[in-house]
Structures are given as C-alpha cells and as structure tokens.
Amino acid sequence: MKFIAYGEWNGTPGYKLIFRAGDADSPKGTDTVRIELYGTDMSYDTHASDFENESTCVGGARTSLDKGNIKIDSCQ
C-alpha cells in the first residue's frame, strides 16, 4: 500500500508525506513500513542512515516491523 498526502506543518504549507506499508499476509511473515516527510526546510525518511540500528530493510526500502501486524485489504 502507498499513499501520498500534501499539507501543512505547524501552519506552513508545502509539505509532502509518503507512507508505504507491506502486509506479509501471514502470522509469521514480516510486515513492513516506510514513512517519508519532505518540506521546505526538512526531510525525514525511516530508510535513512539515521535508522541504521533498526530492523533490516526489505522490499521497496520499507523497514520490517519488530512487533505488530498491518492488515491491508483491497477495496472493491
């Protein structure tokens, strides 16, 4: 799953949020997530080197979740 949102940060316009998630569709599979935030004076990415001590990244540079479960259902 991927969605992109545009909006304000502390009242300042011009920011973009990209959220990606992967559902392994199994109790034993590893679900994944990646969050990116870009703006006029900042950027944040969970795949960046700031998170080198986190879980290994898998598929599409999403970080595997240590705990929890993401369930993605298709809308029809």
Phi, psi and omega per residue, in radians:
M1 nan 2.515 3.086
K2 -2.552 2.351 2.960
F3 -2.438 2.662 3.136
I4 -2.156 2.324 3.113
A5 -2.227 2.502 3.101
Y6 -2.035 2.449 -3.133
G7 -3.059 -2.711 -3.085
E8 -1.932 2.666 3.015
W9 -2.161 2.028 -3.086
N10 0.904 0.706 3.080
G11 1.458 -0.019 3.137
T12 -1.764 2.123 -3.131
P13 -1.308 2.950 3.034
G14 1.778 0.376 -3.124
Y15 -1.885 2.594 3.132
K16 -2.263 2.316 3.080
L17 -2.012 2.239 3.052
I18 -2.044 2.192 3.140
F19 -2.137 2.209 3.083
R20 -2.165 2.464 3.083
A21 -2.499 2.576 3.099
G22 -2.211 2.314 3.133
D23 -1.821 1.995 -3.132
A24 -1.240 -0.207 3.080
D25 0.989 0.648 3.119
S26 -2.758 2.476 3.086
P27 -1.050 -0.474 -3.117
K28 -1.722 -0.082 3.136
G29 -1.361 2.896 -3.133
T30 -1.839 1.966 3.051
D31 -1.324 2.718 -3.052
T32 -2.317 2.760 3.111
V33 -2.635 2.574 3.006
R34 -2.494 2.331 3.135
I35 -2.190 2.234 3.072
E36 -2.195 2.383 3.097
L37 -2.285 2.168 -3.126
Y38 -2.178 2.443 3.110
G39 -2.667 -3.014 -3.076
T40 -1.186 -0.500 -3.077
D41 -2.291 0.294 -3.113
M42 -2.794 2.797 2.927
S43 -2.606 2.591 -3.108
Y44 -2.508 2.322 -3.121
D45 -2.582 2.157 -3.132
T46 -1.205 -0.171 3.083
H47 -1.599 -0.119 -3.099
A48 -1.167 2.886 -3.104
S49 -1.125 -0.227 3.082
D50 -1.080 -0.304 -3.059
F51 -1.998 0.521 -3.065
E52 -1.127 -0.365 3.130
N53 -1.604 0.059 3.109
E54 -1.453 -3.068 3.130
S55 -1.032 2.758 3.126
T56 -1.147 2.624 3.136
C57 -1.544 2.482 3.138
V58 -2.326 2.679 3.069
G59 0.531 2.060 3.067
G60 1.101 0.410 3.125
A61 1.053 0.495 3.056
R62 -1.527 2.516 3.140
T63 -1.522 2.291 -3.141
S64 -1.218 2.492 -3.139
L65 -1.427 2.351 3.094
D66 -1.302 -0.631 -3.133
K67 -2.486 2.811 3.087
G68 1.683 3.082 -3.079
N69 -2.571 2.294 3.041
I70 -1.826 2.236 3.101
K71 -2.003 2.055 3.140
I72 -1.974 2.099 3.075
D73 -1.937 2.487 3.103
S74 -1.392 2.485 3.088
C75 -1.621 2.341 3.137
Q76 -2.288 nan nan
